[in-house]
Amino acid sequence: MTLFIIFGIDSKTKAKPVGHHHCPACQAERTFTELRRSRWFSLFFIPIIPLGSSSLGRVQCTTCGSEYNEEAVT
Ligand SMILES: [Zn+2]
């Protein structure tokens, strides 16, 4: 009998609302979210233990989906 244990590190991208900024693509005030990457220890492809998250330094317009560097819109 062979027992397989599959584990690894997953990373997921989460969006956190950061407020309203002028979006160059929409030419209007829009809600932006900050893109964060969270890492999880996973077993059998199921995320079990959160390993923390880090900022990607990117923000995204929730209306048109355009991404910008954080400094560009704040
Ligand atoms: Zn936009």
PDB file of the backbone (N, CA, C, O) and the ligand in Angstrom, with CONECT records:
HET     ZN  A 101       1
ATOM      1  N   MET A   1       0.840  -1.201   0.000  1.00  0.00           N
ATOM      2  CA  MET A   1       0.000   0.000   0.000  1.00  0.00           C
ATOM      3  C   MET A   1       0.870   1.244   0.000  1.00  0.00           C
ATOM      4  O   MET A   1       1.845   1.346   0.745  1.00  0.00           O
ATOM      5  N   THR A   2       0.508   2.152  -0.822  1.00  0.00           N
ATOM      6  CA  THR A   2       1.260   3.396  -0.911  1.00  0.00           C
ATOM      7  C   THR A   2       0.403   4.542  -0.405  1.00  0.00           C
ATOM      8  O   THR A   2      -0.744   4.715  -0.816  1.00  0.00           O
ATOM      9  N   LEU A   3       0.981   5.314   0.491  1.00  0.00           N
ATOM     10  CA  LEU A   3       0.243   6.458   1.038  1.00  0.00           C
ATOM     11  C   LEU A   3       0.812   7.747   0.465  1.00  0.00           C
ATOM     12  O   LEU A   3       1.993   8.053   0.629  1.00  0.00           O
ATOM     13  N   PHE A   4      -0.025   8.471  -0.189  1.00  0.00           N
ATOM     14  CA  PHE A   4       0.395   9.758  -0.730  1.00  0.00           C
ATOM     15  C   PHE A   4      -0.079  10.879   0.188  1.00  0.00           C
ATOM     16  O   PHE A   4      -1.257  10.961   0.536  1.00  0.00           O
ATOM     17  N   ILE A   5       0.843  11.724   0.566  1.00  0.00           N
ATOM     18  CA  ILE A   5       0.449  12.936   1.289  1.00  0.00           C
ATOM     19  C   ILE A   5       0.869  14.118   0.422  1.00  0.00           C
ATOM     20  O   ILE A   5       2.051  14.319   0.143  1.00  0.00           O
ATOM     21  N   ILE A   6      -0.094  14.869   0.018  1.00  0.00           N
ATOM     22  CA  ILE A   6       0.187  16.005  -0.861  1.00  0.00           C
ATOM     23  C   ILE A   6       0.046  17.296  -0.062  1.00  0.00           C
ATOM     24  O   ILE A   6      -1.029  17.613   0.447  1.00  0.00           O
ATOM     25  N   PHE A   7       1.146  18.031   0.039  1.00  0.00           N
ATOM     26  CA  PHE A   7       1.051  19.311   0.714  1.00  0.00           C
ATOM     27  C   PHE A   7       1.840  20.354  -0.061  1.00  0.00           C
ATOM     28  O   PHE A   7       2.656  20.023  -0.922  1.00  0.00           O
ATOM     29  N   GLY A   8       1.591  21.588   0.249  1.00  0.00           N
ATOM     30  CA  GLY A   8       2.296  22.649  -0.462  1.00  0.00           C
ATOM     31  C   GLY A   8       1.909  24.012   0.053  1.00  0.00           C
ATOM     32  O   GLY A   8       1.193  24.145   1.046  1.00  0.00           O
ATOM     33  N   ILE A   9       2.389  25.013  -0.633  1.00  0.00           N
ATOM     34  CA  ILE A   9       2.074  26.397  -0.282  1.00  0.00           C
ATOM     35  C   ILE A   9       1.219  26.974  -1.418  1.00  0.00           C
ATOM     36  O   ILE A   9       1.626  26.984  -2.580  1.00  0.00           O
ATOM     37  N   ASP A  10       0.054  27.442  -1.061  1.00  0.00           N
ATOM     38  CA  ASP A  10      -0.824  28.087  -2.038  1.00  0.00           C
ATOM     39  C   ASP A  10      -0.746  29.591  -1.850  1.00  0.00           C
ATOM     40  O   ASP A  10      -0.563  30.070  -0.731  1.00  0.00           O
ATOM     41  N   SER A  11      -0.880  30.315  -2.904  1.00  0.00           N
ATOM     42  CA  SER A  11      -1.046  31.750  -2.706  1.00  0.00           C
ATOM     43  C   SER A  11      -2.301  32.214  -3.427  1.00  0.00           C
ATOM     44  O   SER A  11      -2.591  31.810  -4.553  1.00  0.00           O
ATOM     45  N   LYS A  12      -3.024  33.069  -2.742  1.00  0.00           N
ATOM     46  CA  LYS A  12      -4.263  33.595  -3.289  1.00  0.00           C
ATOM     47  C   LYS A  12      -4.188  35.111  -3.281  1.00  0.00           C
ATOM     48  O   LYS A  12      -3.568  35.714  -2.404  1.00  0.00           O
ATOM     49  N   THR A  13      -4.816  35.704  -4.249  1.00  0.00           N
ATOM     50  CA  THR A  13      -4.844  37.163  -4.290  1.00  0.00           C
ATOM     51  C   THR A  13      -6.196  37.639  -3.777  1.00  0.00           C
ATOM     52  O   THR A  13      -7.251  37.221  -4.253  1.00  0.00           O
ATOM     53  N   LYS A  14      -6.131  38.520  -2.798  1.00  0.00           N
ATOM     54  CA  LYS A  14      -7.340  39.075  -2.191  1.00  0.00           C
ATOM     55  C   LYS A  14      -7.392  40.560  -2.487  1.00  0.00           C
ATOM     56  O   LYS A  14      -6.360  41.217  -2.628  1.00  0.00           O
ATOM     57  N   ALA A  15      -8.589  41.074  -2.577  1.00  0.00           N
ATOM     58  CA  ALA A  15      -8.727  42.508  -2.790  1.00  0.00           C
ATOM     59  C   ALA A  15      -9.363  43.135  -1.558  1.00  0.00           C
ATOM     60  O   ALA A  15     -10.388  42.662  -1.067  1.00  0.00           O
ATOM     61  N   LYS A  16      -8.749  44.203  -1.066  1.00  0.00           N
ATOM     62  CA  LYS A  16      -9.256  44.912   0.108  1.00  0.00           C
ATOM     63  C   LYS A  16      -9.620  46.333  -0.304  1.00  0.00           C
ATOM     64  O   LYS A  16      -8.784  47.032  -0.875  1.00  0.00           O
ATOM     65  N   PRO A  17     -10.854  46.783  -0.031  1.00  0.00           N
ATOM     66  CA  PRO A  17     -11.233  48.139  -0.436  1.00  0.00           C
ATOM     67  C   PRO A  17     -10.345  49.178   0.238  1.00  0.00           C
ATOM     68  O   PRO A  17     -10.096  49.095   1.440  1.00  0.00           O
ATOM     69  N   VAL A  18      -9.871  50.147  -0.522  1.00  0.00           N
ATOM     70  CA  VAL A  18      -9.004  51.185   0.042  1.00  0.00           C
ATOM     71  C   VAL A  18      -9.568  52.587  -0.102  1.00  0.00           C
ATOM     72  O   VAL A  18      -8.950  53.546   0.361  1.00  0.00           O
ATOM     73  N   GLY A  19     -10.720  52.731  -0.728  1.00  0.00           N
ATOM     74  CA  GLY A  19     -11.313  54.059  -0.805  1.00  0.00           C
ATOM     75  C   GLY A  19     -11.508  54.535  -2.233  1.00  0.00           C
ATOM     76  O   GLY A  19     -11.408  53.766  -3.189  1.00  0.00           O
ATOM     77  N   HIS A  20     -11.788  55.816  -2.346  1.00  0.00           N
ATOM     78  CA  HIS A  20     -12.095  56.409  -3.640  1.00  0.00           C
ATOM     79  C   HIS A  20     -10.926  57.210  -4.189  1.00  0.00           C
ATOM     80  O   HIS A  20     -10.325  58.019  -3.482  1.00  0.00           O
ATOM     81  N   HIS A  21     -10.616  56.978  -5.445  1.00  0.00           N
ATOM     82  CA  HIS A  21      -9.566  57.727  -6.118  1.00  0.00           C
ATOM     83  C   HIS A  21     -10.017  58.019  -7.533  1.00  0.00           C
ATOM     84  O   HIS A  21     -10.961  57.419  -8.047  1.00  0.00           O
ATOM     85  N   HIS A  22      -9.318  58.956  -8.146  1.00  0.00           N
ATOM     86  CA  HIS A  22      -9.614  59.252  -9.546  1.00  0.00           C
ATOM     87  C   HIS A  22      -9.015  58.146 -10.415  1.00  0.00           C
ATOM     88  O   HIS A  22      -7.819  57.867 -10.331  1.00  0.00           O
ATOM     89  N   CYS A  23      -9.850  57.515 -11.252  1.00  0.00           N
ATOM     90  CA  CYS A  23      -9.353  56.477 -12.158  1.00  0.00           C
ATOM     91  C   CYS A  23      -9.076  57.094 -13.528  1.00  0.00           C
ATOM     92  O   CYS A  23      -9.988  57.640 -14.149  1.00  0.00           O
ATOM     93  N   PRO A  24      -7.828  57.017 -14.012  1.00  0.00           N
ATOM     94  CA  PRO A  24      -7.492  57.603 -15.318  1.00  0.00           C
ATOM     95  C   PRO A  24      -8.268  56.959 -16.475  1.00  0.00           C
ATOM     96  O   PRO A  24      -8.567  57.629 -17.464  1.00  0.00           O
ATOM     97  N   ALA A  25      -8.593  55.676 -16.361  1.00  0.00           N
ATOM     98  CA  ALA A  25      -9.321  54.992 -17.442  1.00  0.00           C
ATOM     99  C   ALA A  25     -10.791  55.406 -17.478  1.00  0.00           C
ATOM    100  O   ALA A  25     -11.346  55.646 -18.550  1.00  0.00           O
ATOM    101  N   CYS A  26     -11.423  55.490 -16.298  1.00  0.00           N
ATOM    102  CA  CYS A  26     -12.831  55.891 -16.212  1.00  0.00           C
ATOM    103  C   CYS A  26     -13.001  57.403 -16.324  1.00  0.00           C
ATOM    104  O   CYS A  26     -14.084  57.896 -16.639  1.00  0.00           O
ATOM    105  N   GLN A  27     -11.911  58.135 -16.060  1.00  0.00           N
ATOM    106  CA  GLN A  27     -11.980  59.600 -16.011  1.00  0.00           C
ATOM    107  C   GLN A  27     -12.986  60.057 -14.953  1.00  0.00           C
ATOM    108  O   GLN A  27     -13.706  61.036 -15.149  1.00  0.00           O
ATOM    109  N   ALA A  28     -13.025  59.341 -13.841  1.00  0.00           N
ATOM    110  CA  ALA A  28     -13.981  59.666 -12.784  1.00  0.00           C
ATOM    111  C   ALA A  28     -13.503  59.109 -11.450  1.00  0.00           C
ATOM    112  O   ALA A  28     -12.559  58.322 -11.392  1.00  0.00           O
ATOM    113  N   GLU A  29     -14.166  59.527 -10.390  1.00  0.00           N
ATOM    114  CA  GLU A  29     -13.887  59.048  -9.036  1.00  0.00           C
ATOM    115  C   GLU A  29     -14.455  57.630  -8.899  1.00  0.00           C
ATOM    116  O   GLU A  29     -15.647  57.414  -9.114  1.00  0.00           O
ATOM    117  N   ARG A  30     -13.611  56.681  -8.547  1.00  0.00           N
ATOM    118  CA  ARG A  30     -14.061  55.285  -8.432  1.00  0.00           C
ATOM    119  C   ARG A  30     -13.590  54.663  -7.127  1.00  0.00           C
ATOM    120  O   ARG A  30     -12.673  55.167  -6.479  1.00  0.00           O
ATOM    121  N   THR A  31     -14.236  53.553  -6.749  1.00  0.00           N
ATOM    122  CA  THR A  31     -13.784  52.779  -5.602  1.00  0.00           C
ATOM    123  C   THR A  31     -12.611  51.902  -6.036  1.00  0.00           C
ATOM    124  O   THR A  31     -12.675  51.220  -7.059  1.00  0.00           O
ATOM    125  N   PHE A  32     -11.545  51.928  -5.248  1.00  0.00           N
ATOM    126  CA  PHE A  32     -10.381  51.099  -5.539  1.00  0.00           C
ATOM    127  C   PHE A  32     -10.200  50.030  -4.471  1.00  0.00           C
ATOM    128  O   PHE A  32     -10.572  50.221  -3.314  1.00  0.00           O
ATOM    129  N   THR A  33      -9.623  48.898  -4.877  1.00  0.00           N
ATOM    130  CA  THR A  33      -9.252  47.874  -3.911  1.00  0.00           C
ATOM    131  C   THR A  33      -7.747  47.652  -3.999  1.00  0.00           C
ATOM    132  O   THR A  33      -7.142  47.785  -5.063  1.00  0.00           O
ATOM    133  N   GLU A  34      -7.160  47.312  -2.861  1.00  0.00           N
ATOM    134  CA  GLU A  34      -5.737  47.007  -2.818  1.00  0.00           C
ATOM    135  C   GLU A  34      -5.578  45.508  -3.053  1.00  0.00           C
ATOM    136  O   GLU A  34      -6.285  44.707  -2.442  1.00  0.00           O
ATOM    137  N   LEU A  35      -4.660  45.127  -3.930  1.00  0.00           N
ATOM    138  CA  LEU A  35      -4.431  43.703  -4.187  1.00  0.00           C
ATOM    139  C   LEU A  35      -3.396  43.178  -3.201  1.00  0.00           C
ATOM    140  O   LEU A  35      -2.284  43.700  -3.118  1.00  0.00           O
ATOM    141  N   ARG A  36      -3.768  42.151  -2.463  1.00  0.00           N
ATOM    142  CA  ARG A  36      -2.854  41.547  -1.488  1.00  0.00           C
ATOM    143  C   ARG A  36      -2.701  40.071  -1.801  1.00  0.00           C
ATOM    144  O   ARG A  36      -3.653  39.424  -2.237  1.00  0.00           O
ATOM    145  N   ARG A  37      -1.518  39.538  -1.584  1.00  0.00           N
ATOM    146  CA  ARG A  37      -1.303  38.112  -1.782  1.00  0.00           C
ATOM    147  C   ARG A  37      -1.208  37.439  -0.425  1.00  0.00           C
ATOM    148  O   ARG A  37      -0.378  37.807   0.406  1.00  0.00           O
ATOM    149  N   SER A  38      -2.076  36.439  -0.205  1.00  0.00           N
ATOM    150  CA  SER A  38      -1.993  35.699   1.051  1.00  0.00           C
ATOM    151  C   SER A  38      -1.486  34.288   0.758  1.00  0.00           C
ATOM    152  O   SER A  38      -1.863  33.669  -0.237  1.00  0.00           O
ATOM    153  N   ARG A  39      -0.627  33.797   1.645  1.00  0.00           N
ATOM    154  CA  ARG A  39      -0.042  32.474   1.472  1.00  0.00           C
ATOM    155  C   ARG A  39      -0.632  31.510   2.488  1.00  0.00           C
ATOM    156  O   ARG A  39      -0.815  31.858   3.655  1.00  0.00           O
ATOM    157  N   TRP A  40      -0.923  30.312   2.045  1.00  0.00           N
ATOM    158  CA  TRP A  40      -1.532  29.292   2.885  1.00  0.00           C
ATOM    159  C   TRP A  40      -0.752  27.997   2.772  1.00  0.00           C
ATOM    160  O   TRP A  40      -0.322  27.600   1.689  1.00  0.00           O
ATOM    161  N   PHE A  41      -0.578  27.342   3.922  1.00  0.00           N
ATOM    162  CA  PHE A  41      -0.071  25.977   3.906  1.00  0.00           C
ATOM    163  C   PHE A  41      -1.252  25.086   3.586  1.00  0.00           C
ATOM    164  O   PHE A  41      -2.276  25.140   4.266  1.00  0.00           O
ATOM    165  N   SER A  42      -1.117  24.255   2.543  1.00  0.00           N
ATOM    166  CA  SER A  42      -2.261  23.427   2.167  1.00  0.00           C
ATOM    167  C   SER A  42      -1.917  21.943   2.178  1.00  0.00           C
ATOM    168  O   SER A  42      -0.792  21.534   1.890  1.00  0.00           O
ATOM    169  N   LEU A  43      -2.925  21.160   2.518  1.00  0.00           N
ATOM    170  CA  LEU A  43      -2.798  19.710   2.555  1.00  0.00           C
ATOM    171  C   LEU A  43      -3.892  19.145   1.656  1.00  0.00           C
ATOM    172  O   LEU A  43      -5.068  19.469   1.820  1.00  0.00           O
ATOM    173  N   PHE A  44      -3.505  18.314   0.721  1.00  0.00           N
ATOM    174  CA  PHE A  44      -4.450  17.783  -0.270  1.00  0.00           C
ATOM    175  C   PHE A  44      -5.235  18.910  -0.955  1.00  0.00           C
ATOM    176  O   PHE A  44      -6.446  18.818  -1.160  1.00  0.00           O
ATOM    177  N   PHE A  45      -4.510  19.961  -1.295  1.00  0.00           N
ATOM    178  CA  PHE A  45      -5.061  21.112  -2.026  1.00  0.00           C
ATOM    179  C   PHE A  45      -6.084  21.917  -1.230  1.00  0.00           C
ATOM    180  O   PHE A  45      -6.779  22.765  -1.791  1.00  0.00           O
ATOM    181  N   ILE A  46      -6.179  21.655   0.084  1.00  0.00           N
ATOM    182  CA  ILE A  46      -7.094  22.438   0.925  1.00  0.00           C
ATOM    183  C   ILE A  46      -6.252  23.366   1.803  1.00  0.00           C
ATOM    184  O   ILE A  46      -5.450  22.892   2.608  1.00  0.00           O
ATOM    185  N   PRO A  47      -6.422  24.667   1.657  1.00  0.00           N
ATOM    186  CA  PRO A  47      -5.654  25.594   2.498  1.00  0.00           C
ATOM    187  C   PRO A  47      -6.006  25.398   3.975  1.00  0.00           C
ATOM    188  O   PRO A  47      -7.178  25.455   4.347  1.00  0.00           O
ATOM    189  N   ILE A  48      -4.989  25.167   4.817  1.00  0.00           N
ATOM    190  CA  ILE A  48      -5.213  24.864   6.232  1.00  0.00           C
ATOM    191  C   ILE A  48      -4.732  25.993   7.145  1.00  0.00           C
ATOM    192  O   ILE A  48      -5.468  26.472   8.008  1.00  0.00           O
ATOM    193  N   ILE A  49      -3.479  26.406   6.934  1.00  0.00           N
ATOM    194  CA  ILE A  49      -2.864  27.366   7.857  1.00  0.00           C
ATOM    195  C   ILE A  49      -2.462  28.646   7.111  1.00  0.00           C
ATOM    196  O   ILE A  49      -1.678  28.594   6.164  1.00  0.00           O
ATOM    197  N   PRO A  50      -3.003  29.793   7.541  1.00  0.00           N
ATOM    198  CA  PRO A  50      -2.592  31.047   6.891  1.00  0.00           C
ATOM    199  C   PRO A  50      -1.163  31.415   7.263  1.00  0.00           C
ATOM    200  O   PRO A  50      -0.788  31.329   8.433  1.00  0.00           O
ATOM    201  N   LEU A  51      -0.360  31.824   6.282  1.00  0.00           N
ATOM    202  CA  LEU A  51       1.035  32.176   6.525  1.00  0.00           C
ATOM    203  C   LEU A  51       1.271  33.671   6.399  1.00  0.00           C
ATOM    204  O   LEU A  51       2.408  34.132   6.299  1.00  0.00           O
ATOM    205  N   GLY A  52       0.178  34.417   6.405  1.00  0.00           N
ATOM    206  CA  GLY A  52       0.322  35.867   6.331  1.00  0.00           C
ATOM    207  C   GLY A  52       0.125  36.368   4.912  1.00  0.00           C
ATOM    208  O   GLY A  52       0.116  35.599   3.951  1.00  0.00           O
ATOM    209  N   SER A  53      -0.033  37.669   4.812  1.00  0.00           N
ATOM    210  CA  SER A  53      -0.249  38.254   3.495  1.00  0.00           C
ATOM    211  C   SER A  53       0.671  39.440   3.287  1.00  0.00           C
ATOM    212  O   SER A  53       1.137  40.059   4.244  1.00  0.00           O
ATOM    213  N   SER A  54       0.920  39.742   2.054  1.00  0.00           N
ATOM    214  CA  SER A  54       1.780  40.881   1.763  1.00  0.00           C
ATOM    215  C   SER A  54       1.149  41.730   0.678  1.00  0.00           C
ATOM    216  O   SER A  54       0.420  41.235  -0.182  1.00  0.00           O
ATOM    217  N   SER A  55       1.439  42.995   0.735  1.00  0.00           N
ATOM    218  CA  SER A  55       0.903  43.917  -0.249  1.00  0.00           C
ATOM    219  C   SER A  55       1.669  43.777  -1.560  1.00  0.00           C
ATOM    220  O   SER A  55       2.888  43.601  -1.559  1.00  0.00           O
ATOM    221  N   LEU A  56       0.951  43.854  -2.674  1.00  0.00           N
ATOM    222  CA  LEU A  56       1.604  43.794  -3.975  1.00  0.00           C
ATOM    223  C   LEU A  56       1.930  45.189  -4.485  1.00  0.00           C
ATOM    224  O   LEU A  56       2.561  45.355  -5.529  1.00  0.00           O
ATOM    225  N   GLY A  57       1.483  46.204  -3.716  1.00  0.00           N
ATOM    226  CA  GLY A  57       1.717  47.579  -4.146  1.00  0.00           C
ATOM    227  C   GLY A  57       0.872  47.960  -5.355  1.00  0.00           C
ATOM    228  O   GLY A  57       1.191  48.905  -6.076  1.00  0.00           O
ATOM    229  N   ARG A  58      -0.206  47.217  -5.568  1.00  0.00           N
ATOM    230  CA  ARG A  58      -1.072  47.463  -6.715  1.00  0.00           C
ATOM    231  C   ARG A  58      -2.487  47.745  -6.223  1.00  0.00           C
ATOM    232  O   ARG A  58      -2.936  47.167  -5.234  1.00  0.00           O
ATOM    233  N   VAL A  59      -3.173  48.623  -6.908  1.00  0.00           N
ATOM    234  CA  VAL A  59      -4.578  48.875  -6.617  1.00  0.00           C
ATOM    235  C   VAL A  59      -5.365  48.679  -7.909  1.00  0.00           C
ATOM    236  O   VAL A  59      -4.833  48.833  -9.008  1.00  0.00           O
ATOM    237  N   GLN A  60      -6.644  48.334  -7.753  1.00  0.00           N
ATOM    238  CA  GLN A  60      -7.476  48.049  -8.913  1.00  0.00           C
ATOM    239  C   GLN A  60      -8.788  48.806  -8.829  1.00  0.00           C
ATOM    240  O   GLN A  60      -9.417  48.857  -7.773  1.00  0.00           O
ATOM    241  N   CYS A  61      -9.195  49.388  -9.937  1.00  0.00           N
ATOM    242  CA  CYS A  61     -10.484  50.062 -10.027  1.00  0.00           C
ATOM    243  C   CYS A  61     -11.573  48.986 -10.075  1.00  0.00           C
ATOM    244  O   CYS A  61     -11.516  48.072 -10.898  1.00  0.00           O
ATOM    245  N   THR A  62     -12.566  49.102  -9.186  1.00  0.00           N
ATOM    246  CA  THR A  62     -13.614  48.070  -9.149  1.00  0.00           C
ATOM    247  C   THR A  62     -14.601  48.217 -10.306  1.00  0.00           C
ATOM    248  O   THR A  62     -15.367  47.295 -10.585  1.00  0.00           O
ATOM    249  N   THR A  63     -14.589  49.357 -10.976  1.00  0.00           N
ATOM    250  CA  THR A  63     -15.525  49.577 -12.082  1.00  0.00           C
ATOM    251  C   THR A  63     -14.997  49.028 -13.410  1.00  0.00           C
ATOM    252  O   THR A  63     -15.694  48.277 -14.091  1.00  0.00           O
ATOM    253  N   CYS A  64     -13.753  49.404 -13.782  1.00  0.00           N
ATOM    254  CA  CYS A  64     -13.231  48.977 -15.088  1.00  0.00           C
ATOM    255  C   CYS A  64     -12.168  47.880 -14.970  1.00  0.00           C
ATOM    256  O   CYS A  64     -11.791  47.274 -15.974  1.00  0.00           O
ATOM    257  N   GLY A  65     -11.676  47.618 -13.728  1.00  0.00           N
ATOM    258  CA  GLY A  65     -10.701  46.549 -13.534  1.00  0.00           C
ATOM    259  C   GLY A  65      -9.262  46.933 -13.842  1.00  0.00           C
ATOM    260  O   GLY A  65      -8.374  46.083 -13.784  1.00  0.00           O
ATOM    261  N   SER A  66      -9.014  48.199 -14.170  1.00  0.00           N
ATOM    262  CA  SER A  66      -7.645  48.644 -14.448  1.00  0.00           C
ATOM    263  C   SER A  66      -6.796  48.593 -13.180  1.00  0.00           C
ATOM    264  O   SER A  66      -7.269  48.930 -12.094  1.00  0.00           O
ATOM    265  N   GLU A  67      -5.536  48.168 -13.326  1.00  0.00           N
ATOM    266  CA  GLU A  67      -4.624  48.106 -12.192  1.00  0.00           C
ATOM    267  C   GLU A  67      -3.594  49.223 -12.303  1.00  0.00           C
ATOM    268  O   GLU A  67      -3.122  49.562 -13.389  1.00  0.00           O
ATOM    269  N   TYR A  68      -3.265  49.779 -11.151  1.00  0.00           N
ATOM    270  CA  TYR A  68      -2.257  50.843 -11.110  1.00  0.00           C
ATOM    271  C   TYR A  68      -1.330  50.598  -9.933  1.00  0.00           C
ATOM    272  O   TYR A  68      -1.680  49.900  -8.981  1.00  0.00           O
ATOM    273  N   ASN A  69      -0.130  51.189 -10.014  1.00  0.00           N
ATOM    274  CA  ASN A  69       0.722  51.213  -8.833  1.00  0.00           C
ATOM    275  C   ASN A  69       0.048  52.095  -7.791  1.00  0.00           C
ATOM    276  O   ASN A  69      -0.582  53.100  -8.118  1.00  0.00           O
ATOM    277  N   GLU A  70       0.194  51.698  -6.534  1.00  0.00           N
ATOM    278  CA  GLU A  70      -0.442  52.405  -5.424  1.00  0.00           C
ATOM    279  C   GLU A  70      -0.151  53.905  -5.437  1.00  0.00           C
ATOM    280  O   GLU A  70      -1.046  54.714  -5.195  1.00  0.00           O
ATOM    281  N   GLU A  71       1.105  54.278  -5.721  1.00  0.00           N
ATOM    282  CA  GLU A  71       1.503  55.682  -5.689  1.00  0.00           C
ATOM    283  C   GLU A  71       0.836  56.478  -6.816  1.00  0.00           C
ATOM    284  O   GLU A  71       0.668  57.692  -6.698  1.00  0.00           O
ATOM    285  N   ALA A  72       0.458  55.806  -7.900  1.00  0.00           N
ATOM    286  CA  ALA A  72      -0.071  56.491  -9.076  1.00  0.00           C
ATOM    287  C   ALA A  72      -1.443  57.121  -8.821  1.00  0.00           C
ATOM    288  O   ALA A  72      -1.789  58.128  -9.439  1.00  0.00           O
ATOM    289  N   VAL A  73      -2.227  56.524  -7.907  1.00  0.00           N
ATOM    290  CA  VAL A  73      -3.579  57.050  -7.698  1.00  0.00           C
ATOM    291  C   VAL A  73      -3.798  57.663  -6.315  1.00  0.00           C
ATOM    292  O   VAL A  73      -4.782  58.371  -6.101  1.00  0.00           O
ATOM    293  N   THR A  74      -2.890  57.397  -5.377  1.00  0.00           N
ATOM    294  CA  THR A  74      -3.113  57.904  -4.021  1.00  0.00           C
ATOM    295  C   THR A  74      -2.392  59.228  -3.777  1.00  0.00           C
ATOM    296  O   THR A  74      -2.479  59.786  -2.683  1.00  0.00           O
TER     297      THR A  74
HETATM  298 ZN    ZN A 101     -11.715  52.655 -13.724  1.00  0.00          ZN2+
END
